[in-house]
Amino acid sequence: MQLIDKVSVLFFSVFLIHLSLFSQPYPYFRIEADFSIKEKTEGTSSLSLGHVFYDINTATIIYDIKFPEKERILITDSLIIRIKNNRIVSSTKSSNLVSFSIFNLALSGNFLNYGLMKTNYKISNIEKEKESVISTWTPPKNMASKKGKIMLCQKNNSLNGIVSFAPDGKIISKQFFEEYQTFQNIRFPQKVVQIFYYDKSEGIKITTFKNVLLNNLNNNEIYNYRLPAH
């Protein structure tokens, strides 16, 4: 085996060990924070303010929105439910929004690899650019017609960016994680920038977090929120 091949194998092995070490679960089960969400698509823009709650045991993200109007949005891995005046106003199907949320990934210790080590995606390429490590993850062959590759950029033991592709190679979205702070051993980004690409336009969503709390035993009535009757 040539020297360059040996170096590549060694780097690849160290990278996988590094991901595994940073994928161990933490003794935390709740996270909450103040949030602001700014969204802009072609011709429209919006701003939402409030407080977000997530308990890893109930697997439900709860956005308690204060502005522009009071409402609650509950997100599970199968549904997005909007509630106003203690009444359900809409219920929409979703898929894996909780499992791959920054809240669940942070609490479970899988943020660095975006949870991909827990899926059937496999690393197909790793490159080092200055202080960053860029890894390419590809789906199994039997899913290649439905799912595209995902590229992760990691720097200083943190996930800095994600690029998601369609099966035909077109970019679907980009995410950037910024302004990391450490809360009781958990590295959590206080700013997330998401760019979505449509056929002839794009949208941007900027989420910021403040006053992050872990394992808060108060607010049980929200963490264990019961849906109102239809």
N, C-alpha and C positions, 0 to 999 in steps of 0.2 A: 504494500500500500504506500503511495506517495505521501510525502510530508504534508502537502496541502490537504489531502483527504483525511489524514489523521487529525489535523487541526480542526477541520470541519466537523468530524465525528465528535471530537472532544467538546467543542463549543456547543454542539447540538445536545449532547448528554448533560452538560452543566446547565444549559437553559431549561431542560425538562425538570431537572432536580430543583432548580430555582423556582419554577412555577409550582411544583408540588409542595415545597416548603411554605410558600406563601398562599397555599390553598387550604390550609388547615382551619377548621372552624374555630371561631372565637366564642367566648362565654357571654355573648350578648344576644338578646332576643328582641329588643325594641329600639327603634330610632324615630325621632321626630325633629321637626325644624320649621322655622318660618320660611316661606318661599315666595318668590315672585316669578311669574312666567310671562315672557314677552314673545308673542308670535306674529310673524309677518309673512303673508303670501301675496301674490300679485293683486294689488288693489285693496287689500284688507290688512288690518293690524289689530292686536288686542293685548290687554294687560290683565293678569289675574294675581291677586294677593291673598295669602292665607297661611294656614298651618297644615303640615302633612304629618301623618302618623303611619307607622308600619310595625306590625308584630309578626315575627317569623312563624309563630305558632298558628295564628289565624290566617296567614298568607293573604292578607287583604291590605291594600294601600288605601288610605282614607285622606282625601283632600278636603279640608274644611275651609271653603273659600269665603272670604269676607268682602272682596271687591272683584268685579263691579257690582255683584249682588250676592246675597248669602245663598249658598247651596253646598251640598256635599256630593263628592264624586267618589264612589267605591270601585276599586279595580281589583279583580281577581284574575286568575289565569284563564278564565272562560267568559267573564262578563265585565262590562263597564256600566255602572248604574248611577244615574243622576237623580238627586233627591232635592226637592225644594218644598219648603213649608211642611216638612215631614211627610211628603208624598213622593212616590217614585214617578218621575216624569219621563224617563226613558231607560231602556235596557238594551245594550248592544253587545253582540258577541265579540270576544277578543281571544288572543292566543299567546300564552307565555309572557304576558306583559309584567307579571309579578316575578316570575323566575329570573328574568333577565333585567329586572329593575336595579338601579344602583343601590337601593335600600337592601334588597335581598342579597345581592352579590357582596355588599360590604359586611353584612352581619354573618354571612356564611363563610367569609374568607376567600371568596372566589372572584374578587374584583379584578385582580391583576391579569387574569386570563379571560375575563368577561364570562366566566362560567363554561367556556368551550371545552375544558378538560372533562366536564361532566356530560358531554354530548357525544354524538358519533362523528363529530368533525375531527380531522386529524391534521397535524402540522405537515405541510408539504414543502415549506421553504422558510429559512431564517436568514436575515441579513442584518449586519451591524453598520449603522451610519453614524459616525462620530460617537455621541453618548447615547444614542437610541438603538433599540433592538426592534426590528420589524419582522413579524412572523405572519405567514400566510396559512390559513386554515381552510381546508376543502371538505365538502360533504362526501359521504360514501357514493360510489358509482350509481347505486340504485336510486339516489336522490338528486343526482346531478341535473336532471331535467327540471327540477322544482326549486332547488336551492343553489345559490351561487357561493363563491368563496368569500371569506372575511379576512381582512388584514388588520392586525393590531400593532400599535406603536407603543412601546414601553420605554420609560426613562426614569432613572433614579428610583427604582422599585415601585413605580406608579404607572397606571395605564393612562396614556396621554391622548390616544385617539383610536377610532375604529372607522374602517371603511367597509361598507357592505355592498356586495355586487349581486346583480341578477344573474340567472344561469347563462345569459348571452354575453356576460362580461361588462354590461353597463353598470355604472355606479348608481345605487339606489339611495344611499344616505351616507352622511359622515357625522361622527360625533367627536367632540373634543372635551376633555375633562381638565379643568383648570382650578387654580387657587386651592390646592390641597391643604388641609390641616389635619392634625392627628388628634383624635378624640379617644382617650383611653385605649391606646394602641391600634385604633382603627384609622386608616388613612381614608379621608372622605373629601371628594371635590366639592367646593362650594359654588362652582359655576360649571354648567354643562351647556355646550353649544351644539345644536343639532341642525343639520342642513339636509333637507329632503329634495330629491330631484324627481320632477314629474316629466311628462312628455315634452312640454315646451316652456316650462317654468320651474321655479324652485321656491321652497319655503324655508324659513329659518325660525328656530325656537330657542330662546335663551332662558335657562332656568338658574336662579341663584338661591342659595340657602344661607340662613343665618340662625344663630342660637340653637345649634345642633345639640340634642340630648340623647344619651343612651340609657336604656333600661330604666326609664322613668316609670315608677310604680303608680303615679297619679294618672288622671285622665282615663281610668279604666272604663268609664261609660262610653268613651269614644273608641278605644281600642277594641272593646267587645260590643261594638254598636250592632243593634238588631234592626234589621230592615223593617220599615213600616209596612202596613198592609196596603195592597194595591188599591 
